[in-house]
Amino acid sequence: MTAPTPLNANPLLERLGGYPLAAFQDLAAQLAADGRPLHDFSIGDPVEPTPAFVRQALVDAVPEVSQYPTAAGLRGLREAVAGWVARRFGIEVDPDLHVLPTAGSKEAIFHLPLAIVDPHAGRRHVLWGDPGYQVYERGALFAGGQSDPCVLTDEGGWRLPLAELPPDRLTRAAIAWLNHPHNPTGATLDLDGYRSALVATREHGIVLASDECYADIHPPDAEPPASLLQAAGADSADPDLTGVMVAFSCSKRSGMTGYRSGALVGDPDLIRAQRILRPNIGTASPSFVQEAAAAAWRDDEHVAERRATFHAKREVLLAFFGEAGIRLGGSQATFYLWFAAPGGDDAAYAEALLRHRIIASPGSAFGAGGAGWLRLALVPSVDGCHEAVARWRQAITAADLPGHATL
Ligand SMILES: Cc1ncc(COP(=O)(O)O)c(C=O)c1O
């Protein structure tokens, strides 16, 4: 008798391994077990409460009989997203044609290629910037596409120069991902940057996908980050969203990481394809989550408060980095700080910090292009940031971290 096919036979699982940052969650849990303070800047899951009115909206919407949600989502939520897009970017989108609620932006990013990439076609590459969010690559591969990472650099501002890529790389691409404000570097992209990327992708028939889940998290006094929707919407009342898809999220904007709610906004044909695809998957958020998300998108005041809080954390870290001579890259937006590893080795520096119970993510966890850099997610409280900085300073003074002259 021949041996049965092994279970878990999809080679991608073996090849990709677990989700890279899951290791940090495990580590943080282990370190936290002894009850001593831990300064965890690794996972982008903030500690500020979800606004009370959002929680109330969810509670109020829990029905006596809870039925299957539809792929198209609640119209009220689609309208709320369209309303926010109009207020935030000055672009009018149609809630029925251009907007699709999603269960967070991660699943939307992962599933997007399933409706776009033909696994048997020559044109099945997915371009993304390395270092970057791993889900662009993973979504491409699980959909039968090819991952085509483009190395980003500090000199290039951690921006993906799509328009400068060789033509053969563009002709084989089905999707190109942009992500600003950028994870892990916090870099932003101006409107001209989006415009030139759009010219390049339209010329080559590539879907330009833009992950803008951090769109609302920026220094309060800075110009709010631009959107691909603005680049496509030269006529703001009737934007041409052909070949364009943008992912947004309630997670960071409204402190709703646990709710799992986001939205895709873009090309009506691509949105329609997602509506056809999604009942096969069954990822639609429950209606009570959608009601809470609608309340969150309708309100901007709580977002301004969250922005101020993240800004306060950023100021604490920036002052310390200045004092310690730590060099920043990117970091124009607020949610992440990206810094060059003192001594040059990101893993060694992360490990040394860990001995002082400070968890920073080594840049190489986000792709080979992140080597030599580290990411801080500004998730501890403002007080927690002060405590972490005090600990960090002590470690430098004790000459216990590589690559520093003593303070
Ligand atoms: C760049 C980027 N995109 C998307 C996500 C997913 O966010 P969510 O699924 O919570 O909307 C994250 C989460 O950290 C992220 O960093």
The ligand as an ORCA input file, in Angstrom:
! r2SCAN-3c Opt
* xyz 0 1
  C       0.654     48.080      6.989
  C      -0.470     47.374      7.641
  N      -1.529     47.069      6.914
  C      -2.589     46.428      7.438
  C      -2.599     46.065      8.771
  C      -3.789     45.305      9.285
  O      -4.573     46.028     10.113
  P      -6.069     45.589     10.426
  O      -6.294     44.245      9.860
  O      -6.142     45.610     11.921
  O      -6.918     46.614      9.773
  C      -1.519     46.377      9.588
  C      -1.514     46.001     10.998
  O      -0.652     46.235     11.772
  C      -0.415     47.045      8.996
  O       0.658     47.369      9.704
*
